[in-house]
Amino acid sequence: MKTKAAETMEEKNWCQGCAGSVIVTQEMMDQLLKQIDHSSLVSDDIYEKRVNICQSCSSLQYGTTCAYSGYLVHYQAKWKQECCPFPGRAKWGRID
């Protein structure tokens, strides 16, 4: 028999609008990133800075997902044309 806390934890791993888990592994993220046109990506240094900002943001959910955009931050942070969707003041911006 599951405890109420265990049931609650399981529920938090599922997106209410989706049929699947919102938990994304590093392996899954690596597969997504392999499919990108690399000329549209930021440098590894900029990527790491963006991800670190996202990791310290109170709007990060499940360690992977931005509460404002719904994007996977490790994916969104790779793109030059993307910016932080934080309301009122983006924490990192686009690169032209």
N, C-alpha and C positions, 0 to 999 in steps of 0.2 A: 504494500500500500504506500502511495506517495504522500509525502507531507504537503501541506498547503504551500510552503515556501518552494519546494521542488516544482510543483505545478506552476507557480508564478514565474519561476526562472525559465521553465520551458516555454511558457506563453510569451515571454519577452524576446525569445529567439525567433519569433515568427512575425513577419510583417502582416498587419491586419488586412492590407489591400492585395496581398500576394498569396500564392499557394506554397511558397517555399520559405526557407529560413533566410533571415537577414544576415546571418553570420557568414563572413567571407574569409576564407583562409588565405595565407600568403601564396600558396600554390595557385589558387584560383586567380588572385590578383596578378601574379606573374604571367599567367596564360593570357589575360586580358591585355596586359602591357606589350606582349610580343606581337600583337596584331595591329599596332599603331604605326602610322606613317611618322618616322622619326624626325623629319624636318619640321613637324608641327610641335615638337616637344621642347621643354626647357632643359637646361643643363642639369646634371645630377646635383650640383651644389644648390641651385635654386629650388629644385624638387625637394631636397632634404629640408631646406629652410621652410618651405610651404607646409610640408607634412608636420614638422615640429610645431608650427603655429597651430595647425589643426588639432594635433594631439593634446595641446594645452587648452583648447577652447572648450568652454562649458556646453557648447552645442553639439559636440561629437557624441554620437550614439553608437553603442556596440563596438567602440574602438575603430570603426570604419566609415560611418555614415554621417554626413552633415544633416543636422535637423532642419536647416533652412532650404537646402537645395534637394536633399534626398540622394545626392551623389555619393559615390564611394570616394572619400577624400584622396586616397592613394592614386586613384585614376584621374580625378579632376585636377590634382596638383601637377600632373605631367604636361598638361596642355598650355601652350603659350597664350592662347586667346581666353583662357578661363580666369576668373577672379573669385575671391572669397565673397559669398553671398550674405555675409553678416549684415543685418539691417542697420542702415545709417552710417556704417564705416567698415569698408572691406579691410580685412586684416592682411591681405596680400592681393596684388593686382595683375592685370594683363601685361604681357610683354609683346611689344610691336616688332 
